[in-house]
Amino acid sequence: MLPRFVVHELHDIPNLHSSRPPPPPLAVAPGDVRSSDAGEQPGGLDLSPGPDRCWELLTAAFGESGSVTVRAAPVRHTVPTVGYVVEEASKRGRLKPELVLPLLQRNKQALADEWGVRDPRSVLKKVAALGAEEELVLPDGAVIRGSDAVGGTRRGRKIAVLGDCCDASPCSGIAAGCDLLVHEATNAYLPQYGDSGGLARLQRETAAHGHSTPQMAGAVARRFGARALLLTHFSQRYPPDAVGMMRAIAAAAAAEAELPPEQVVAARDTLVLPIWQPDRTKAMRPASPP
């Protein structure tokens, strides 16, 4: 059974690579050429950029009560290309169990006798659902107020996934402060592996083809204020099983990004990474070697 999908088309993507002529326009087939045989469903939209030259793609439900918004902005490549930003809506604050549990434990027997609650910890869910102005009165008269027991609103996670590019600055407005930046690093200058000619020369040649080096990706991460960086789209010169080489690529990007080494990872097939909530100070790098 084929998965169902809807295609939204972005219009007016600019060609930002000044040294390359724009590609010829694509031929447009007459009428509606969608085919449900391939899984495509009706409902696709023609999307034009807004005044900020960005596209608002969609807002969709996510999780139990949240939502995500997807936006796009152009990046510089040899053909019209965009980067995408997926951002969660703000979330409720976290429960403060260190403030609530002592009150519940003090009422343990009364909770069992009067509320039929054997484990006081089972009341935590009810406390976590309290609104800021709501309160829960315990059997001994103690009052738990939502404004005291639950922290302030937390911002949702933001992920920026950029296409092939040598300049991502048009995405800075929507990608600023992202928790994870996914950026290409096609070519790297690795003199320890025999490269010569200098980094500056390599970066000029790489940019002329619309691509980036690890240092260029790191610079984007620094300008965007990204909390973590995932490098992708490597030249075939860099086999993913060459652990030392991939670590050198990640280290070069981390130095330019001014990020801790554990926050910069060179991607590989089947890699799974956590994207922690912004209020969690945990490392992105997996425990196993990259």
JOZI-V162193 format. One record per pair of residues at least 12 apart in sequence whose C-alpha atoms are under 7 Angstrom apart, sorted by the first residue. I is the first residue (numbers start at 0). J is the second residue. D is the distance in whole Angstrom. If there is no record, write none. Layout:
I;J;D / I;J;D
This chain:
1;37;7 / 1;38;6 / 2;38;6 / 3;38;5 / 3;39;6 / 3;40;6 / 4;38;6 / 4;39;5 / 4;40;6 / 5;39;6 / 5;40;5 / 5;41;7 / 5;42;6 / 5;43;5 / 6;43;5 / 7;43;5 / 7;44;5 / 7;45;6 / 8;44;6 / 8;45;5 / 8;46;6 / 9;45;6 / 9;46;5 / 9;47;6 / 10;45;7 / 10;46;6 / 10;47;5 / 11;47;7 / 12;73;7 / 12;79;6 / 12;80;7 / 13;73;7 / 13;79;6 / 14;78;6 / 14;79;5 / 15;75;5 / 15;76;7 / 16;75;6 / 16;76;6 / 16;77;6 / 19;77;6 / 21;78;7 / 22;78;7 / 52;72;7 / 53;70;7 / 53;71;6 / 53;72;5 / 54;70;5 / 54;71;5 / 54;72;6 / 55;69;7 / 55;70;5 / 55;71;7 / 56;69;5 / 56;70;5 / 57;69;5 / 65;88;6 / 66;87;6 / 66;88;6 / 67;85;7 / 67;86;5 / 67;87;4 / 67;88;6 / 68;85;6 / 68;86;5 / 68;87;6 / 69;83;7 / 69;84;6 / 69;85;5 / 69;86;7 / 70;83;6 / 70;84;5 / 70;85;7 / 71;83;4 / 71;84;6 / 72;169;6 / 72;170;5 / 73;169;6 / 73;170;7 / 74;164;6 / 74;166;6 / 74;167;5 / 74;169;6 / 74;170;7 / 75;164;5 / 75;165;6 / 75;166;5 / 75;167;6 / 75;209;7 / 76;163;6 / 76;164;5 / 76;165;6 / 76;209;4 / 76;210;7 / 77;208;7 / 77;209;5 / 80;162;6 / 81;161;7 / 81;162;6 / 82;160;6 / 82;161;4 / 82;162;5 / 82;170;7 / 83;159;6 / 83;160;5 / 83;161;6 / 84;157;7 / 84;158;6 / 84;159;4 / 84;160;6 / 84;173;7 / 84;174;6 / 85;157;6 / 85;158;5 / 85;159;6 / 86;155;7 / 86;156;6 / 86;157;4 / 86;158;6 / 87;155;4 / 87;156;5 / 87;157;6 / 88;154;7 / 88;155;5 / 89;152;7 / 89;153;6 / 89;154;4 / 89;155;5 / 90;152;6 / 90;153;5 / 90;154;6 / 90;155;6 / 91;151;7 / 91;152;5 / 91;153;6 / 92;149;6 / 92;150;4 / 92;151;5 / 92;152;5 / 92;153;6 / 93;149;6 / 93;150;5 / 94;127;6 / 94;148;6 / 94;149;4 / 94;150;6 / 95;148;5 / 95;149;6 / 95;150;7 / 98;148;7 / 99;148;7 / 103;119;6 / 104;119;6 / 106;138;7 / 106;139;7 / 107;119;6 / 109;138;6 / 110;138;7 / 127;149;7 / 129;145;5 / 130;145;5 / 131;145;5 / 131;146;4 / 132;145;6 / 132;146;7 / 133;145;6 / 156;178;6 / 156;276;6 / 156;277;6 / 157;177;5 / 157;178;5 / 157;179;7 / 158;177;6 / 158;178;6 / 158;179;5 / 158;180;6 / 159;174;6 / 159;177;6 / 159;179;6 / 159;180;5 / 159;181;6 / 160;180;6 / 160;181;5 / 160;182;7 / 161;181;6 / 161;182;6 / 163;183;6 / 163;210;6 / 164;209;5 / 164;210;5 / 164;211;6 / 165;206;5 / 165;209;5 / 165;210;5 / 165;211;5 / 171;223;6 / 174;223;6 / 175;223;5 / 175;224;6 / 176;223;6 / 176;224;5 / 176;225;5 / 177;224;7 / 177;225;5 / 177;226;7 / 178;225;6 / 178;226;5 / 178;227;6 / 178;277;7 / 179;225;6 / 179;226;6 / 179;227;5 / 179;228;6 / 180;220;7 / 180;225;6 / 180;227;6 / 180;228;5 / 180;229;6 / 181;228;6 / 181;229;5 / 181;230;6 / 182;216;6 / 182;229;6 / 182;230;5 / 182;231;6 / 183;211;6 / 183;216;7 / 183;230;6 / 183;231;5 / 183;232;5 / 184;211;5 / 184;212;5 / 184;213;5 / 184;216;6 / 184;230;6 / 184;231;6 / 184;232;6 / 184;233;6 / 185;210;6 / 185;211;6 / 185;212;6 / 185;232;6 / 185;233;4 / 185;234;5 / 186;205;7 / 186;211;7 / 186;212;5 / 186;233;7 / 186;234;6 / 187;212;5 / 187;213;6 / 187;248;7 / 188;201;7 / 213;248;6 / 213;251;6 / 213;252;5 / 214;251;6 / 214;252;5 / 214;255;6 / 216;252;6 / 217;252;4 / 217;253;6 / 217;255;5 / 217;256;4 / 218;255;6 / 218;256;5 / 220;256;6 / 221;256;5 / 221;257;7 / 227;262;5 / 227;263;6 / 228;262;6 / 228;263;5 / 228;264;6 / 229;263;6 / 229;264;5 / 229;265;6 / 229;266;6 / 230;264;6 / 230;265;5 / 230;266;6 / 231;265;7 / 231;266;6 / 239;267;6 / 242;289;7 / 245;265;6 / 249;263;6 / 249;264;6 / 249;265;6 / 261;282;6 / 261;283;6 / 261;284;5 / 262;282;6 / 262;283;5 / 262;284;6 / 264;284;6 / 272;285;7
